[in-house]
């Protein structure tokens, strides 16, 4: 960039230009802080590590949870879930029980939320805020000493930034949520690096030199010690890592990069930590939806943006080589289908395009985007995800592998064994939708 990067001023101008949206976000932060003070007047007992980034947040939270367990009881809060809401809340690597979620909601969080709602609609807690409060209640109930918490979108204005934390982690800055975070990489980096706090160590696995400089500038501007991951950190992890099986979670290059980043975080937070024991703990983790083998020849991986899908493609090529590959794919929201699916088109014998009920893109339009790439791959449309998987099974040759990928909703509708949760997950937000849409229409018509 030609001029010196001034993160403070650029953030100031951006906030003023978008003050209605940003002040509303910051008000949500204050509301959440007040609720935490109400529930935990002496401060919440769990020490937290905030994790932001485009890809690898969930894996990073799991690595941190495993490593932090060496210093005491650990937990993690991440999203979205694969099949069951309770998967968002992990204690010692295991999702909490259903009854624990109900108890935390009914006895701790819901009464406070009702009390706040009686003060006016602007005091009603949003879904993400409720999740955070439920996570904190569960951490307290289980005596969790350390926990990793995942941002939802961005960083600076995500509600997790209202939490007091011991460290902040930015996995990387990729291409997703451009409408909320900005259409250029530096804008997205400025937002995500906004999790940096004065005096709190900040760690990032971002590889792009220009973005690394920008992130370091953000840290300097707020007085956050900045730790930039290097290739040497991965090499150090590899020296401690036992020979990983080809389908091990730690066998892929991008997961080694995530794990090496977490090892540096753990070294800083736990000076007496034995790195070899930390790496051993990393090897024990299992994450549903991360190249999960559903059955012989059928795999699933949650990936909804270009960076994550590229990682899926690289892993499929590494694991399966020249074997035929059938991809069942769905694209959601307004993501650019061509950019998202291009890495898969290069590898596929067959692409089956499906559609999630929640925010799924029209499969015909997605197919047209694939066809425009000119690869000549056989592309079929099967609108219902579960039926798309069955078609893939019918088309599969003996040496073929099937990979189902897309966001959580695609995987859920294709493979969730619980039909009741499958229905609930696919219809999130239906209550009150007509009223919200009508109100939005009225606001658009106002002068």
C-alpha positions in Angstrom: 0.0 0.0 0.0 1.4 3.4 -0.9 0.6 5.3 2.3 1.4 4.2 5.9 -1.5 2.2 7.3 -3.3 4.1 10.0 -5.7 1.5 11.6 -7.0 3.9 14.3 -8.0 6.6 11.9 -9.4 4.3 9.3 -11.5 2.5 11.9 -12.7 5.9 13.2 -13.8 7.0 9.8 -15.5 3.7 9.1 -17.4 3.9 12.4 -18.6 7.4 11.6 -19.7 6.5 8.1 -21.6 3.5 9.4 -22.5 4.9 12.9 -26.1 3.6 12.9 -25.0 0.0 12.3 -21.8 0.1 14.4 -23.3 1.9 17.4 -26.0 -0.7 17.5 -23.3 -3.4 17.6 -21.4 -1.6 20.4 -24.7 -1.2 22.3 -25.1 -5.0 22.0 -21.6 -5.4 23.6 -22.6 -3.2 26.5 -25.9 -5.1 27.0 -23.9 -8.4 27.1 -21.4 -7.0 29.5 -24.2 -5.9 31.9 -25.7 -9.3 31.8 -22.4 -10.9 32.6 -21.9 -8.6 35.5 -25.5 -9.4 36.7 -24.8 -13.1 36.6 -21.2 -13.0 37.8 -20.7 -9.9 39.9 -17.2 -10.9 40.9 -16.3 -11.7 37.3 -16.6 -15.0 35.4 -14.2 -17.6 36.8 -13.1 -19.1 33.5 -10.1 -17.7 31.6 -11.0 -17.3 28.0 -9.2 -17.3 24.7 -11.0 -15.6 21.8 -10.6 -17.1 18.3 -11.5 -15.2 15.1 -10.7 -15.9 11.4 -12.2 -17.0 8.1 -11.2 -20.7 8.3 -10.0 -23.0 11.0 -11.7 -21.3 14.0 -13.5 -24.5 15.1 -10.4 -26.6 14.8 -8.3 -24.0 16.6 -10.8 -24.0 19.5 -10.6 -27.8 19.7 -6.8 -27.8 19.7 -6.7 -25.1 22.4 -9.3 -27.0 24.5 -7.2 -30.1 24.3 -4.0 -28.3 25.2 -5.5 -26.2 28.0 -6.8 -29.4 29.6 -3.2 -30.0 30.7 -3.5 -27.0 33.0 -7.0 -27.7 34.4 -10.5 -28.4 33.3 -11.1 -27.0 29.8 -13.9 -26.2 27.5 -14.8 -24.6 24.1 -17.7 -22.6 22.6 -17.9 -22.8 18.9 -20.5 -22.7 16.1 -22.3 -23.8 14.1 -23.1 -27.3 15.3 -23.2 -30.3 12.9 -26.4 -32.0 14.0 -27.3 -31.0 17.6 -27.3 -27.5 19.2 -25.5 -28.9 22.3 -22.4 -29.6 20.2 -21.6 -25.8 20.5 -20.7 -26.3 24.1 -17.8 -28.7 24.8 -16.3 -29.7 28.1 -13.1 -31.7 28.0 -13.7 -32.4 24.3 -17.2 -33.8 24.8 -20.5 -32.0 24.1 -22.6 -31.2 27.1 -25.7 -33.2 27.8 -29.1 -32.0 26.5 -30.4 -31.6 30.1 -27.5 -29.3 30.9 -28.4 -27.0 28.1 -32.0 -26.9 29.3 -31.0 -26.3 32.9 -28.7 -23.4 32.0 -31.3 -21.8 29.9 -34.3 -22.2 32.2 -32.6 -21.5 35.5 -29.9 -18.9 34.7 -30.3 -17.3 31.3 -34.0 -17.2 30.4 -35.1 -15.4 33.6 -32.5 -12.7 33.1 -33.5 -12.3 29.4 -37.2 -12.0 30.3 -36.4 -9.3 32.9 -34.4 -7.4 30.3 -37.1 -7.8 27.6 -39.6 -6.2 30.0 -37.5 -3.0 29.9 -38.0 -2.7 26.1 -37.3 -4.4 22.8 -33.8 -2.9 22.6 -32.8 -4.9 25.7 -33.8 -8.3 24.2 -30.7 -10.5 23.8 -30.0 -11.9 20.4 -29.3 -15.5 19.5 -25.5 -15.2 19.6 -25.6 -13.4 22.9 -27.8 -16.1 24.4 -25.4 -18.7 23.2 -22.5 -16.9 24.9 -24.4 -16.6 28.2 -25.3 -20.3 28.0 -21.7 -21.2 27.4 -20.5 -19.2 30.4 -23.2 -20.8 32.6 -22.1 -24.3 31.5 -18.4 -23.4 32.0 -19.1 -22.3 35.6 -21.3 -25.4 36.3 -18.4 -27.7 35.2 -15.7 -25.7 36.9 -14.0 -25.0 33.6 -10.7 -23.1 34.2 -9.8 -22.4 30.6 -12.0 -22.2 27.5 -11.7 -21.2 23.8 -14.5 -19.1 22.4 -15.2 -18.7 18.7 -16.4 -15.5 17.1 -19.4 -15.7 14.7 -18.7 -13.1 12.1 -15.6 -10.8 12.0 -14.1 -9.7 15.2 -14.2 -6.1 16.2 -18.0 -6.0 16.5 -18.7 -9.6 17.3 -20.3 -10.0 20.7 -17.5 -12.3 21.9 -15.3 -9.2 21.9 -17.4 -8.0 24.9 -15.8 -10.8 26.9 -12.7 -10.4 29.1 -10.0 -12.7 27.7 -6.5 -13.9 28.4 -5.4 -14.1 24.7 -6.8 -13.4 21.2 -6.2 -15.5 18.1 -6.8 -14.7 14.5 -6.4 -17.8 12.3 -6.4 -16.1 8.9 -8.2 -13.5 6.7 -10.0 -15.0 3.7 -13.0 -14.3 1.5 -16.3 -14.5 3.3 -18.9 -12.2 4.7 -17.8 -9.4 2.4 -21.1 -7.5 2.9 -20.5 -7.2 6.6 -16.7 -7.0 6.7 -15.6 -5.3 3.5 -14.9 -6.3 -0.1 -11.1 -5.9 0.1 -8.8 -8.1 2.2 -7.4 -5.2 4.2 -10.9 -4.2 5.3 -11.6 -7.7 6.5 -8.3 -7.8 8.2 -9.0 -4.5 10.0 -12.3 -5.9 11.3 -11.0 -9.3 12.4 -7.8 -7.9 14.0 -10.1 -5.6 15.9 -10.2 -8.3 18.6 -6.8 -7.1 19.7 -6.8 -5.6 23.3 -4.3 -3.5 25.2 -1.8 -5.7 27.0 -3.4 -9.0 25.8 -1.2 -11.3 23.7 -2.4 -11.6 20.1 -1.6 -14.5 17.8 -2.2 -14.9 14.1 -1.6 -17.6 11.5 -2.2 -15.3 8.6 0.4 -16.0 5.8 0.0 -13.1 3.4 2.9 -10.6 4.1 0.9 -7.5 3.4 -1.9 -8.6 5.8 0.6 -9.6 8.4 2.0 -6.1 8.4 -1.5 -4.6 8.6 -2.4 -6.9 11.5 0.8 -6.0 13.3 -0.1 -2.4 12.9 -3.5 -2.9 14.5 -1.8 -4.6 17.4 0.7 -1.8 17.8 -2.1 0.8 17.8 -3.8 -0.7 20.8 -0.7 -2.0 22.6 -1.3 -5.7 22.1 1.8 -8.0 22.0 1.7 -9.5 18.5 2.9 -13.0 17.7 3.1 -13.9 14.0 3.3 -17.5 13.2 6.2 -18.7 11.0 6.9 -21.9 9.1 9.5 -22.7 11.8 6.6 -23.2 14.3 5.1 -25.8 12.0 8.4 -27.6 11.7 8.8 -27.6 15.5 5.4 -29.2 15.8 6.2 -31.8 13.1 9.3 -32.8 15.1 7.1 -33.5 18.1 4.4 -35.2 16.1 4.3 -39.0 15.8 3.9 -40.4 12.3 0.2 -39.5 11.6 -2.0 -42.0 9.8 -3.1 -40.8 6.3 -6.7 -40.1 7.6 -5.6 -38.6 11.0 -6.9 -35.2 11.8 -3.3 -33.9 12.1 -2.1 -35.4 8.8 -3.2 -32.4 6.6 -1.0 -29.4 6.1 -3.7 -26.8 7.1 -4.5 -28.6 10.4 -0.8 -28.8 11.2 -0.7 -25.0 10.6 -3.7 -24.5 13.0 -2.1 -26.8 15.6 1.2 -25.1 15.5 -0.5 -21.7 16.0 -2.3 -23.2 19.1 1.0 -24.6 20.4 2.4 -21.0 20.4 -0.6 -19.7 22.3 -0.2 -22.5 24.9 3.5 -21.8 25.3 2.7 -18.1 26.1 -0.2 -18.8 28.5 1.3 -21.9 30.2 5.1 -21.3 30.5 5.6 -24.7 32.3 3.8 -26.6 29.6 5.5 -29.6 28.1 5.1 -29.1 24.3 5.3 -32.8 23.6 2.4 -33.4 25.9 0.4 -30.7 24.2 1.0 -32.2 20.7 0.0 -35.6 22.1 -3.3 -34.0 23.3 -3.8 -32.6 19.8 -3.6 -36.0 18.3 -6.6 -37.2 20.4 -9.2 -34.7 19.2 -12.0 -35.6 16.9 -14.2 -33.0 15.2 -17.5 -34.1 13.6 -17.8 -32.6 10.1 -14.1 -32.3 9.5 -13.5 -35.0 6.8 -15.7 -37.2 8.8 -16.1 -40.7 7.5 -19.8 -41.4 7.5 -19.5 -44.9 6.0 -17.2 -46.7 3.7 -16.5 -44.4 0.8 -18.6 -41.5 2.1 -17.2 -38.4 3.8 -18.6 -35.1 5.0 -16.8 -31.8 5.6 -18.3 -28.5 6.5 -17.0 -25.9 4.1 -19.0 -22.9 2.8 -16.5 -20.3 1.6 -13.7 -20.4 -1.0 -10.9 -20.9 1.5 -12.5 -23.8 3.3 -13.6 -25.5 0.1 -10.1 -25.2 -1.3 -8.9 -26.9 1.9 -11.4 -29.7 1.3 -10.2 -30.1 -2.3 -6.6 -30.3 -1.2 -7.4 -32.9 1.4 -9.5 -35.0 -1.0 -6.6 -34.9 -3.5 -4.1 -35.8 -0.8 -6.1 -38.7 0.7 -7.6 -40.2 -2.4 -5.3 -39.4 -5.3 -6.6 -40.7 -8.6 -9.7 -42.3 -7.2 -12.9 -41.0 -8.7 -14.5 -38.3 -6.7 -18.3 -37.5 -6.4 -19.0 -34.2 -4.7 -22.4 -33.4 -3.2 -22.4 -29.7 -2.8 -24.7 -26.8 -1.8 -24.0 -23.1 -1.8 -25.8 -20.8 0.7 -26.6 -17.2 1.1 -25.0 -14.8 -1.5 -21.7 -16.5 -1.7 -20.2 -16.6 -5.2 -20.9 -20.2 -6.4 -18.2 -20.2 -9.1 -15.4 -19.1 -6.7 -16.6 -21.4 -3.9 -16.8 -24.6 -6.1 -13.9 -24.0 -8.5 -11.4 -26.2 -6.5 -13.9 -29.1 -6.6 -14.6 -28.9 -10.3 -11.0 -29.6 -11.1 -11.2 -32.9 -9.2 -14.7 -34.2 -9.6 -15.9 -37.1 -11.7 -19.4 -36.0 -10.8 -20.8 -32.9 -9.1 -24.3 -33.2 -7.6 -25.8 -29.8 -6.7 -28.3 -29.7 -3.9 -30.0 -27.0 -1.8 -30.3 -26.4 1.9 -33.8 -25.3 3.0 -32.2 -22.5 5.0 -30.7 -19.9 2.7 -29.8 -22.4 0.0 -29.0 -21.0 -3.5 -31.0 -22.2 -6.5 -29.3 -25.3 -7.8 -29.9 -24.4 -11.4 -28.1 -21.1 -11.0 -25.3 -22.9 -9.2 -25.0 -25.4 -12.0 -24.8 -22.6 -14.5 -21.9 -21.1 -12.6 -20.2 -24.5 -12.6 -20.8 -24.9 -16.4 -19.3 -21.4 -17.0 -16.0 -22.7 -15.7 -15.8 -24.8 -18.8 -14.4 -28.0 -17.2 -17.0 -30.3 -18.7 -17.6 -32.1 -15.5 -20.9 -34.1 -15.2 -23.2 -31.9 -13.0 -26.5 -33.1 -11.8 -29.2 -31.3 -9.8 -30.9 -33.1 -6.9 -32.6 -30.4 -4.8 -33.0 -32.4 -1.5 -29.7 -33.1 0.2 -30.6 -36.6 1.6 -31.8 -37.6 -1.9 -28.6 -36.2 -3.4 -26.5 -38.4 -1.2 -28.5 -41.4 -2.3 -28.0 -40.5 -5.9 -24.3 -40.3 -5.2 -24.3 -43.8 -3.7 -26.1 -45.1 -6.8 -23.5 -43.5 -9.1 -20.5 -44.6 -7.1 -18.1 -47.0 -8.7 -16.1 -49.4 -6.5 -13.1 -47.1 -6.1 -15.0 -43.8 -6.0 -15.3 -41.7 -2.9 -18.2 -39.4 -2.1 -17.6 -36.1 -0.3 -20.6 -34.1 0.9 -19.7 -30.5 1.5 -21.3 -27.1 2.0 -22.3 -25.2 5.2 -23.7 -26.8 8.3 -27.2 -26.8 6.9 -26.3 -28.9 3.8 -24.5 -31.5 5.9 -27.4 -31.5 8.5 -30.1 -32.1 5.9 -28.1 -34.7 4.1 -27.0 -36.8 7.1 -28.6 -35.9 10.4 -30.0 -39.1 11.9 -32.5 -37.2 14.2 -35.5 -36.2 12.0 -36.8 -33.9 14.7 -33.6 -31.9 15.1 -33.3 -32.0 11.3 -36.6 -30.2 11.0 -35.8 -27.7 13.8 -32.4 -26.9 12.3 -33.7 -26.4 8.8 -36.4 -23.9 9.9 -34.5 -21.7 12.3 -36.1 -18.2 12.5 -39.5 -19.1 11.2 -41.3 -17.8 14.2 -42.0 -14.1 13.7 -40.4 -14.0 10.2 -43.6 -12.5 8.6 -43.7 -9.7 11.2 -40.0 -8.9 10.7 -40.3 -8.8 6.9 -43.4 -6.6 7.1 -41.6 -4.2 9.4 -38.6 -4.1 7.1 -40.9 -3.3 4.2 -42.5 -0.4 6.2 -39.1 1.0 7.0 -38.1 0.9 3.3 -41.1 3.0 2.4 -40.5 5.6 5.1 -39.1 8.9 3.8 
